[in-house]
Structure formats: structure tokens, C-alpha cells
Amino acid sequence: MPRALTLALAAACIFTVAAAVMLKLMPQPLKDSDYMIVGSVATLLALLGLFLAMVATSRSSDVFFKKRKKP
């Protein structure tokens, strides 16, 4: 399976699990703002997981810095 597809599916799974857990833990009845908070936090966690997975599976040894050629 290509790397991009695997990372996208992992991010979708993280989003789904985070949203489900937060919906289960929040007190009932839920308002519209509660659903917005759940979606926002789940999105944050999914993007954080995607970022960490991309850094961990990076092919280069130095992810954040790029060596420049001397002129």
C-alpha cells in the first residue's frame, strides 16, 4: 500500500476514534457547540498524528533542516 494512502487512513482512524471517545465522555444533552468542539479536537489529534507519522517515516535523516550548498 502506498505511503500516502496508509497515512491518510491512519489519520482518518485517529479522527474517528477521538471523536467517538469524546462523544461518549461528554455529558448529555449535547449542543451544537459541543459537536464543534469534538470535531475540532478530533481534527487536531488527527493532524498531530499525521505529522508525527510523517516525521517518523521520513526518508531523510534531517527532517526540519536542509543543508545548503556552499557558494
Buried (B, 14 or more C-beta within 10 A) or exposed (E): EEEEEEBEEBBEEBBEEBBEBBBEEBEEEEEEEBBEBBBEBBBEBBEEBBEEBBEEEEEEEEEEEEEEEEE
